[in-house]
């Protein structure tokens, strides 16, 4: 036997591993998470429309709403981007389902 040769390595057949989503509560969690995401996206979108409208048209909203919009427009855009990213990941991993 040559000292430089390695012994034969046995091959191991590993089956494909996949997640099992058959738990009875999993579908309910998906629907609940999609409802929460949908409600949050709608709320942030409404806030974004109000803020842009208040800043774009001076006579549309009172001074207090314009002040609120000016101070928080960046946070509203950030929240919209964050929720959009989360819902995109949710759609990619689980399949975005509003539950209707």
C-alpha positions in Angstrom: 0.0 0.0 0.0 1.3 3.4 -0.9 1.5 5.9 2.0 0.4 8.7 -0.2 -2.9 7.2 -1.2 -6.1 7.8 0.7 -8.5 5.1 1.6 -11.8 5.1 -0.4 -14.3 7.5 1.1 -17.8 6.1 1.2 -20.4 8.2 -0.5 -23.4 9.3 1.6 -26.7 10.0 -0.1 -28.3 12.9 1.8 -32.0 13.5 0.8 -33.3 17.0 0.1 -34.5 18.8 3.3 -37.5 21.0 3.1 -39.6 22.8 5.7 -42.9 21.2 6.7 -45.7 23.8 6.7 -48.5 21.4 7.5 -49.0 22.5 11.1 -52.6 23.5 11.7 -51.8 26.9 13.2 -49.3 27.9 10.4 -52.0 29.0 7.9 -53.6 31.1 10.7 -50.3 32.8 11.5 -49.8 33.6 7.8 -53.2 35.2 7.5 -52.8 37.1 10.8 -49.4 38.4 9.7 -50.7 39.4 6.2 -53.7 41.3 7.9 -51.3 43.2 10.2 -49.0 44.0 7.2 -51.9 45.1 5.0 -53.3 47.3 7.8 -49.9 48.9 8.5 -49.3 49.6 4.8 -52.7 51.2 4.3 -52.3 53.3 7.5 -48.8 54.5 6.4 -50.1 55.2 2.8 -52.9 57.3 4.2 -50.5 59.3 6.4 -48.2 59.8 3.4 -51.1 61.1 1.3 -52.2 63.5 4.0 -48.6 64.7 4.6 -47.9 65.3 1.0 -51.3 67.0 0.4 -50.8 69.2 3.5 -47.3 70.3 2.3 -48.2 70.7 -1.3 -51.5 72.7 -0.9 -51.4 75.4 1.8 -55.2 75.9 2.0 -55.9 72.1 2.3 -55.0 71.6 6.0 -54.6 73.7 9.1 -51.3 75.0 10.3 -51.0 72.3 12.9 -51.3 69.5 10.3 -48.7 71.2 8.0 -46.3 71.4 11.0 -46.9 67.8 11.8 -46.3 66.8 8.1 -43.2 68.9 7.8 -41.7 67.3 10.9 -42.6 63.7 10.2 -42.5 63.3 6.4 -39.1 61.7 6.5 -40.2 59.2 9.1 -43.4 58.4 7.1 -41.3 57.7 4.0 -38.9 55.5 6.1 -41.9 53.6 7.5 -43.3 53.1 4.0 -40.0 51.8 2.7 -39.5 49.5 5.7 -43.1 48.1 5.4 -42.6 47.6 1.7 -39.4 45.7 2.3 -41.0 43.5 5.0 -44.0 42.8 2.8 -41.7 41.9 -0.1 -39.8 39.5 2.0 -43.0 38.0 3.4 -44.3 37.6 -0.1 -41.0 36.0 -1.2 -40.8 33.5 1.7 -44.4 32.7 2.5 -46.6 34.1 -0.3 -48.4 37.3 0.6 -52.0 36.4 1.3 -54.4 39.1 2.5 -56.7 36.3 3.6 -59.7 37.3 1.6 
